[in-house]
Structures are given as C-alpha cells and as structure tokens.
Amino acid sequence: MSAKTSALTPRAGTKVELARYTLKGAERILYGQVIDGLVRVTDHPARGRGRSYLVEPALKCDGHLALKALVADYTCTARRVNDIPMRAIFDARGR
C-alpha cells in the first residue's frame, strides 16, 4: 500500500457496545467506534433486522464525559418518546 493510499484510508477501531434499550418489544444497541481519533455513535437493531441510524458522526472525546452524556441523553429520550430518537430527524429530512 502506498503512502497516498494509507493517508486516504480512515483508521477505524473496533465497534464497542455502549448501551441497549428496548422499544415496543424490539431491542436496540448503541455502538461507538473510533475513526481517525473521533467517536462515531450508531443505533442498530439488536437482532440485525431493521434500520440503523447515525447518531453522532464525529464526537471529539476529551475523556469519556461527553460520550457518557450523549448515551444517557439518547437512551432517556428513547424511553420518554417511546421511539428511536433519530427516526424523527431522518424521516423529516426524507431519508
């Protein structure tokens, strides 16, 4: 691999489960993955069937407080509205 190719290839770590929550009988998982030094957070169905959502594309983590706050707020919102928080945003954009 040339230096030019490796510079364009993002460095990605392993996906890590951050939290689980249940809505309408379906379990969801929030995953975090470090990509080029920033944390990407995604929301996936636990059983692999259904839509996944990008929650945060590039969270700069100086420690874990910001990530913990994001996960706590997201799962609290999911329980409060009894729906996937990102669904309303993506549906409003027509995606």
N, C-alpha and C positions, 0 to 999 in steps of 0.2 A: 504494500500500500504506500502510495506516495505521501509526502508531507501535505500536499494540497488536498488530497482526498481525506486524510485524517483530520485536517482543520475544519472540513465541512461536515464531518460526521459527529453528531452530538454524543457526548459521553453520558450514558444513562445507567443509573444504578438499578437494583432490583426493586420491584414493586413491594411495598410493605402495607399490610392491612392496618388502617388507622382506627376504624370503628365499624360497627354493624348497627343497623336499625331495621325495624320491621314496620311495614305499612300495608294495610289491607291484606294481611296474611303473607305478604311477599317480603323476603329478607333482602336487604341491600348492603353493600360493602363500600366504604370509602377507602381508597388506596392512595398512598403517597409514593412518589418516585422522584429521586433527584436526577435532574437532567441539566448538565452543564452548570452545576452549582446552585440551581434553583429547584424548588419543590413544585411538582405538578400534582394536583389532587383531582381524582376522578371518582365518580359514583357509578357502581356497577351492580347489576342484579347478582345475587349470591349464587344462583343456580345457572348462570350463563345465558339465560333466555330473557330477552328484553333489551331495552335501550340503555346505553351507558351515556353519562354526561360528564363534560369537563366542568369542574367546579372552580378550579384556580389553575391557570396555565403556568404561572411563574412566581411563586411566593419566595421572597428573599427571607431566609430564616437566619436571623442572628440569635441563635439559641432556639428553643422549641416553643416559646410562649405564643408566638403568632400562629403557629401551626395548631397548637392545642386550642387556642381561642377560636380559630376557624372551624375546627372539627366540632367543638362544643356548640357553637352557634348554629352550624349547619344541621346537626342532629336534633337540636332543640327545636329549630324551625320546622324540620320534617315532622316531628311529633305534634307540634302545635297546629300545623295546617293539614296534617294527615295526608301529605303528598310529597313527592320529590321536589325539593326547593328549586332546582334548576329547570324543571319541566316548564314552569310558567314563563321563565325567561326565554328559553329556546322556542316554545310554542308561540310566544308573542313576536319573535323575530321570523317566524315561518320556517324554522329549520327542522 
